[in-house]
Amino acid sequence: MIRKLATVFSFLAVTVIISGAITADEKKENKYTTKKFMQAVKTGGLHTKIIKGEASEEETKLFVAYVKALPTNKPPKGSADSWKKLTGALAKATKAHLAGKEGSAEALTKAMNCKACHTPHKVYPPKQ
């Protein structure tokens, strides 16, 4: 009887520990959220510096980190496929631009189009 109780309690303890670890991981805030991307990259003007080639090495690394993380973020609304397509185009344009490919500044400007993402994915009115 004591063995059975010990086994049950052990099982419950492991279950609680595992579920607690999963919950803790879920609560970790993504360092590169979509909201932070918009604040740092668009509102902060970092995208303009990148497109013009005026960004420092540190700013470029920050931009790349945001762009790489963007496809992994969940869209506030709309389909995940549309989100992946739009953010993937941004990542591709960024990579081409940083590699110095011809016409890449125009492609990056087009990929950074606010309305292209906002129309299918932004929740209106925005949450305060």
N, CA, C and O of each residue as an XYZ file, in Angstrom:
512
protein
N       0.818     -1.187      0.000
C       0.000      0.000      0.000
C       0.869      1.261      0.000
O       0.611      2.206     -0.746
N       1.887      1.260      0.838
C       2.778      2.414      0.911
C       3.538      2.572     -0.405
O       3.747      3.691     -0.873
N       3.949      1.454     -0.999
C       4.638      1.517     -2.291
C       3.751      2.117     -3.360
O       4.203      2.938     -4.159
N       2.486      1.711     -3.381
C       1.552      2.243     -4.378
C       1.385      3.749     -4.193
O       1.396      4.505     -5.165
N       1.232      4.176     -2.948
C       1.103      5.607     -2.671
C       2.362      6.362     -3.070
O       2.278      7.451     -3.637
N       3.520      5.797     -2.780
C       4.784      6.428     -3.150
C       4.893      6.548     -4.661
O       5.345      7.572     -5.173
N       4.481      5.508     -5.378
C       4.516      5.525     -6.844
C       3.575      6.598     -7.379
O       3.941      7.362     -8.272
N       2.379      6.652     -6.840
C       1.401      7.651     -7.287
C       1.918      9.056     -7.006
O       1.845      9.926     -7.873
N       2.436      9.286     -5.812
C       2.961     10.609     -5.478
C       4.171     10.972     -6.341
O       4.323     12.127     -6.738
N       5.015     10.012     -6.629
C       6.163     10.256     -7.506
C       5.695     10.662     -8.889
O       6.214     11.611     -9.477
N       4.714      9.941     -9.404
C       4.161     10.245    -10.723
C       3.566     11.651    -10.735
O       3.801     12.424    -11.663
N       2.791     11.977     -9.695
C       2.188     13.309     -9.611
C       3.250     14.402     -9.501
O       3.117     15.464    -10.110
N       4.277     14.149     -8.742
C       5.346     15.133     -8.580
C       6.040     15.409     -9.907
O       6.300     16.562    -10.249
N       6.340     14.352    -10.653
C       6.989     14.512    -11.960
C       6.064     15.261    -12.910
O       6.514     16.132    -13.654
N       4.775     14.932    -12.893
C       3.804     15.609    -13.752
C       3.745     17.097    -13.427
O       3.728     17.926    -14.336
N       3.716     17.439    -12.161
C       3.663     18.840    -11.742
C       4.932     19.574    -12.166
O       4.864     20.707    -12.643
N       6.071     18.943    -11.996
C       7.345     19.569    -12.375
C       7.390     19.815    -13.874
O       7.781     20.896    -14.315
N       6.991     18.819    -14.663
C       7.017     18.963    -16.126
C       6.040     20.042    -16.563
O       6.393     20.895    -17.377
N       4.818     20.024    -16.039
C       3.843     21.035    -16.448
C       4.292     22.423    -16.009
O       4.039     23.406    -16.706
N       4.950     22.510    -14.868
C       5.480     23.801    -14.414
C       6.566     24.313    -15.332
O       6.634     25.513    -15.601
N       7.418     23.422    -15.819
C       8.483     23.813    -16.747
C       7.890     24.288    -18.063
O       8.361     25.267    -18.641
N       6.859     23.600    -18.540
C       6.222     24.005    -19.792
C       5.559     25.363    -19.615
O       5.680     26.230    -20.481
N       4.871     25.553    -18.518
C       4.220     26.830    -18.251
C       5.251     27.954    -18.152
O       5.017     29.051    -18.658
N       6.370     27.697    -17.518
C       7.422     28.711    -17.402
C       7.962     29.072    -18.776
O       8.205     30.246    -19.055
N       8.154     28.067    -19.647
C       8.633     28.345    -20.999
C       7.622     29.164    -21.783
O       7.993     30.062    -22.538
N       6.335     28.852    -21.603
C       5.305     29.587    -22.316
C       5.230     31.033    -21.859
O       4.883     31.916    -22.643
N       5.555     31.282    -20.588
C       5.470     32.634    -20.045
C       6.685     33.490    -20.383
O       6.639     34.712    -20.241
N       7.775     32.859    -20.831
C       8.951     33.642    -21.207
C       8.566     34.560    -22.356
O       7.989     34.127    -23.354
N       8.889     35.811    -22.199
C       8.552     36.763    -23.241
C       9.577     36.665    -24.362
O      10.786     36.657    -24.130
N       9.066     36.592    -25.561
C       9.933     36.574    -26.725
C      10.634     37.926    -26.799
O       9.986     38.972    -26.789
N      11.926     37.895    -26.872
C      12.726     39.119    -26.903
C      12.428     39.939    -28.164
O      12.548     41.164    -28.158
N      12.044     39.263    -29.223
C      11.829     39.919    -30.519
C      10.369     39.791    -30.947
O      10.082     39.218    -31.998
N       9.447     40.316    -30.145
C       8.033     40.251    -30.476
C       7.733     41.148    -31.667
O       8.528     42.014    -32.031
N       6.582     40.925    -32.260
C       6.159     41.746    -33.394
C       5.990     43.199    -32.955
O       6.355     44.121    -33.684
N       5.436     43.394    -31.764
C       5.245     44.757    -31.261
C       6.593     45.459    -31.096
O       6.741     46.624    -31.465
N       7.566     44.750    -30.544
C       8.892     45.346    -30.365
C       9.556     45.599    -31.717
O      10.284     46.577    -31.886
N       9.298     44.713    -32.675
C       9.812     44.915    -34.034
C       9.288     46.232    -34.586
O      10.048     47.040    -35.121
N       7.983     46.441    -34.451
C       7.385     47.665    -34.980
C       7.946     48.899    -34.275
O       8.206     49.913    -34.924
N       8.132     48.828    -32.980
C       8.652     49.972    -32.233
C      10.093     50.275    -32.606
O      10.439     51.433    -32.840
N      10.926     49.269    -32.664
C      12.357     49.470    -32.914
C      12.666     49.692    -34.382
O      13.457     50.566    -34.736
N      12.048     48.909    -35.220
C      12.428     48.908    -36.628
C      11.669     49.952    -37.433
O      12.276     50.762    -38.135
N      10.353     49.935    -37.335
C       9.571     50.875    -38.142
C       9.494     52.246    -37.486
O       9.926     53.239    -38.072
N       8.952     52.310    -36.284
C       8.761     53.590    -35.606
C      10.102     54.242    -35.286
O      10.242     55.462    -35.376
N      11.073     53.438    -34.918
C      12.394     53.955    -34.587
C      13.234     54.338    -35.796
O      14.283     54.965    -35.646
N      12.791     53.972    -36.981
C      13.493     54.340    -38.205
C      14.680     53.456    -38.562
O      15.449     53.789    -39.463
N      14.834     52.354    -37.881
C      15.967     51.467    -38.162
C      15.894     50.911    -39.574
O      16.924     50.740    -40.228
N      14.693     50.629    -40.049
C      14.554     50.083    -41.406
C      15.080     51.056    -42.462
O      15.659     50.638    -43.465
N      14.878     52.339    -42.234
C      15.365     53.345    -43.186
C      16.885     53.356    -43.214
O      17.485     53.443    -44.285
N      17.510     53.267    -42.049
C      18.971     53.226    -41.990
C      19.510     51.988    -42.711
O      20.523     52.059    -43.407
N      18.828     50.862    -42.539
C      19.263     49.626    -43.193
C      19.153     49.776    -44.704
O      20.086     49.447    -45.436
N      18.020     50.270    -45.166
C      17.790     50.417    -46.610
C      18.804     51.374    -47.229
O      19.309     51.122    -48.323
N      19.102     52.465    -46.537
C      20.053     53.462    -47.051
C      21.506     53.053    -46.849
O      22.410     53.687    -47.392
N      21.738     51.993    -46.067
C      23.100     51.553    -45.801
C      23.805     52.402    -44.767
O      25.034     52.463    -44.749
N      23.045     53.061    -43.901
C      23.607     53.965    -42.897
C      23.635     53.358    -41.496
O      24.055     54.024    -40.549
N      23.198     52.113    -41.349
C      23.123     51.482    -40.030
C      24.499     51.014    -39.579
O      25.325     50.583    -40.383
N      24.721     51.107    -38.282
C      25.966     50.593    -37.720
C      25.905     49.064    -37.710
O      24.864     48.470    -37.995
N      27.026     48.447    -37.382
C      27.070     46.985    -37.327
C      26.114     46.463    -36.247
O      25.434     45.456    -36.446
N      26.069     47.148    -35.121
C      25.178     46.751    -34.031
C      23.703     46.874    -34.449
O      22.893     45.992    -34.161
N      23.372     47.961    -35.120
C      21.999     48.157    -35.589
C      21.619     47.106    -36.623
O      20.489     46.619    -36.636
N      22.557     46.763    -37.480
C      22.309     45.741    -38.494
C      22.048     44.395    -37.839
O      21.138     43.673    -38.247
N      22.834     44.052    -36.830
C      22.629     42.791    -36.107
C      21.259     42.769    -35.433
O      20.580     41.742    -35.442
N      20.851     43.889    -34.853
C      19.545     43.980    -34.201
C      18.432     43.789    -35.238
O      17.477     43.047    -35.006
N      18.562     44.453    -36.359
C      17.569     44.333    -37.430
C      17.450     42.887    -37.899
O      16.346     42.364    -38.050
N      18.574     42.256    -38.125
C      18.582     40.857    -38.580
C      17.936     39.954    -37.532
O      17.186     39.043    -37.883
N      18.212     40.193    -36.266
C      17.616     39.390    -35.191
C      16.091     39.526    -35.194
O      15.376     38.533    -35.055
N      15.603     40.743    -35.350
C      14.157     40.953    -35.408
C      13.556     40.271    -36.626
O      12.520     39.613    -36.523
N      14.190     40.422    -37.765
C      13.654     39.846    -39.000
C      13.649     38.322    -38.939
O      12.706     37.688    -39.412
N      14.686     37.731    -38.365
C      14.735     36.271    -38.228
C      13.658     35.766    -37.277
O      13.097     34.693    -37.496
N      13.364     36.516    -36.234
C      12.372     36.088    -35.237
C      10.941     36.302    -35.704
O      10.034     35.597    -35.260
N      10.729     37.251    -36.582
C       9.375     37.610    -36.995
C       8.561     36.424    -37.522
O       7.403     36.287    -37.126
N       9.091     35.571    -38.382
C       8.279     34.439    -38.860
C       7.896     33.453    -37.754
O       6.933     32.704    -37.911
N       8.623     33.440    -36.651
C       8.315     32.514    -35.566
C       7.245     33.069    -34.630
O       6.692     32.333    -33.812
N       6.952     34.359    -34.747
C       5.908     34.968    -33.931
C       4.543     34.584    -34.485
O       4.387     34.350    -35.684
N       3.573     34.524    -33.607
C       2.206     34.195    -34.005
C       1.518     35.466    -34.471
O       1.595     36.486    -33.786
N       0.844     35.436    -35.622
C       0.138     36.644    -36.067
C      -1.045     36.939    -35.149
O      -1.732     36.012    -34.719
N      -1.293     38.205    -34.842
C      -2.419     38.564    -33.977
C      -3.771     38.138    -34.567
O      -4.702     37.814    -33.830
N      -3.865     38.141    -35.890
C      -5.053     37.653    -36.575
C      -4.625     37.201    -37.970
O      -3.505     37.476    -38.398
N      -5.499     36.523    -38.661
C      -5.200     36.057    -40.010
C      -4.506     34.705    -39.999
O      -4.236     34.128    -38.946
N      -4.226     34.215    -41.207
C      -3.669     32.869    -41.334
C      -2.162     32.838    -41.095
O      -1.440     33.789    -41.395
N      -1.724     31.731    -40.554
C      -0.295     31.535    -40.309
C       0.455     31.443    -41.634
O       1.606     31.872    -41.723
N      -0.184     30.889    -42.661
C       0.465     30.776    -43.971
C       0.756     32.151    -44.569
O       1.834     32.381    -45.117
N      -0.206     33.055    -44.462
C      -0.007     34.416    -44.957
C       1.122     35.096    -44.191
O       1.962     35.779    -44.775
N       1.128     34.899    -42.877
C       2.165     35.482    -42.021
C       3.539     34.983    -42.441
O       4.474     35.770    -42.589
N       3.660     33.676    -42.633
C       4.946     33.071    -43.024
C       5.394     33.614    -44.387
O       6.577     33.883    -44.596
N       4.447     33.770    -45.298
C       4.775     34.270    -46.641
C       5.301     35.711    -46.568
O       6.327     36.033    -47.167
N       4.598     36.560    -45.840
C       5.001     37.968    -45.754
C       6.310     38.147    -44.991
O       7.192     38.883    -45.433
N       6.436     37.484    -43.862
C       7.657     37.630    -43.067
C       8.837     36.923    -43.747
O       9.986     37.341    -43.604
N       8.542     35.858    -44.479
C       9.590     35.173    -45.240
C      10.126     36.063    -46.358
O      11.327     36.075    -46.631
N       9.227     36.807    -47.002
C       9.648     37.748    -48.047
C      10.541     38.838    -47.460
O      11.511     39.261    -48.089
N      10.210     39.284    -46.263
C      11.033     40.288    -45.584
C      12.418     39.725    -45.268
O      13.430     40.398    -45.468
N      12.453     38.501    -44.780
C      13.738     37.868    -44.444
C      14.595     37.692    -45.699
O      15.802     37.932    -45.674
N      13.965     37.274    -46.786
C      14.682     37.074    -48.051
C      15.217     38.411    -48.589
O      16.358     38.496    -49.042
N      14.386     39.436    -48.532
C      14.803     40.763    -49.014
C      15.931     41.330    -48.149
O      16.851     41.970    -48.658
N      15.852     41.094    -46.856
C      16.904     41.561    -45.943
C      18.224     40.884    -46.267
O      19.261     41.542    -46.354
N      18.185     39.587    -46.445
C      19.396     38.827    -46.752
C      20.025     39.311    -48.058
O      21.240     39.491    -48.137
N      19.201     39.518    -49.073
C      19.702     39.994    -50.365
C      20.297     41.395    -50.242
O      21.337     41.691    -50.830
N      19.629     42.248    -49.475
C      20.112     43.625    -49.325
C      21.447     43.666    -48.587
O      22.355     44.400    -48.976
N      21.559     42.886    -47.539
C      22.805     42.886    -46.777
C      23.944     42.235    -47.557
O      25.117     42.477    -47.274
N      23.592     41.409    -48.539
C      24.602     40.806    -49.406
C      24.988     41.748    -50.549
O      25.911     41.466    -51.313
N      24.263     42.881    -50.656
C      24.592     43.883    -51.668
C      24.078     43.568    -53.062
O      24.630     44.056    -54.048
N      23.041     42.768    -53.158
C      22.493     42.414    -54.476
C      21.809     43.619    -55.108
O      21.228     44.461    -54.423
N      21.893     43.674    -56.420
C      21.307     44.773    -57.174
C      19.780     44.760    -57.036
O      19.153     43.705    -57.132
N      19.195     45.920    -56.816
C      17.747     46.047    -56.673
C      17.216     45.623    -55.318
O      16.007     45.602    -55.089
N      18.131     45.285    -54.424
C      17.686     44.780    -53.119
C      17.083     45.867    -52.235
O      16.222     45.573    -51.405
N      17.514     47.108    -52.395
C      16.951     48.193    -51.586
C      15.464     48.367    -51.909
O      14.646     48.577    -51.013
N      15.130     48.278    -53.182
C      13.729     48.393    -53.592
C      12.910     47.209    -53.081
O      11.776     47.372    -52.630
N      13.501     46.016    -53.159
C      12.808     44.814    -52.688
C      12.579     44.879    -51.180
O      11.521     44.479    -50.692
N      13.561     45.379    -50.448
C      13.420     45.504    -48.997
C      12.383     46.567    -48.652
O      11.597     46.387    -47.721
N      12.375     47.659    -49.386
C      11.372     48.707    -49.177
C       9.974     48.137    -49.399
O       9.058     48.408    -48.623
N       9.814     47.354    -50.448
C       8.519     46.734    -50.754
C       8.125     45.743    -49.660
O       6.959     45.689    -49.270
N       9.069     44.967    -49.168
C       8.790     43.975    -48.124
C       8.455     44.642    -46.793
O       7.769     44.045    -45.963
N       8.924     45.858    -46.578
C       8.656     46.588    -45.337
C       7.343     47.380    -45.408
O       7.066     48.190    -44.524
N       6.546     47.158    -46.435
C       5.271     47.844    -46.612
C       4.343     47.542    -45.438
O       3.975     46.388    -45.217
N       3.970     48.562    -44.696
C       3.122     48.393    -43.505
C       1.777     47.760    -43.837
O       1.351     46.803    -43.191
N       1.127     48.297    -44.836
C      -0.233     47.869    -45.162
C      -0.287     46.400    -45.585
O      -1.287     45.726    -45.338
N       0.750     45.910    -46.204
C       0.762     44.521    -46.656
C       0.573     43.550    -45.493
O      -0.089     42.523    -45.644
N       1.144     43.865    -44.346
C       0.991     43.010    -43.154
C      -0.176     43.449    -42.276
O      -0.890     42.614    -41.720
N      -0.364     44.753    -42.154
C      -1.394     45.253    -41.255
C      -2.794     44.847    -41.693
O      -3.622     44.481    -40.859
N      -3.064     44.905    -42.981
C      -4.410     44.580    -43.449
C      -4.826     43.167    -43.038
O      -5.896     43.007    -42.452
N      -4.024     42.136    -43.319
C      -4.480     40.795    -42.928
C      -4.179     40.397    -41.485
O      -4.799     39.465    -40.973
N      -3.238     41.080    -40.811
C      -2.774     40.553    -39.534
C      -2.903     41.473    -38.321
O      -2.793     40.990    -37.194
N      -3.126     42.739    -38.494
C      -3.198     43.647    -37.330
C      -4.628     43.707    -36.811
O      -5.584     43.769    -37.584
N      -4.753     43.688    -35.499
C      -6.058     43.795    -34.843
C      -6.378     45.282    -34.684
O      -5.587     46.040    -34.123
N      -7.522     45.678    -35.174
C      -7.978     47.071    -35.029
C      -9.220     47.099    -34.173
O     -10.069     46.222    -34.332
N      -9.377     48.049    -33.279
C      -8.373     49.002    -32.857
C      -7.303     48.307    -32.033
O      -7.572     47.297    -31.383
N      -6.076     48.849    -32.059
C      -4.990     48.220    -31.303
C      -5.274     48.232    -29.814
O      -5.935     49.133    -29.296
N      -4.760     47.209    -29.131
C      -4.884     47.134    -27.677
C      -3.957     48.163    -27.060
O      -2.853     48.389    -27.556
N      -4.390     48.771    -26.008
C      -3.568     49.782    -25.335
C      -2.665     49.142    -24.334
O      -1.896     49.832    -23.666
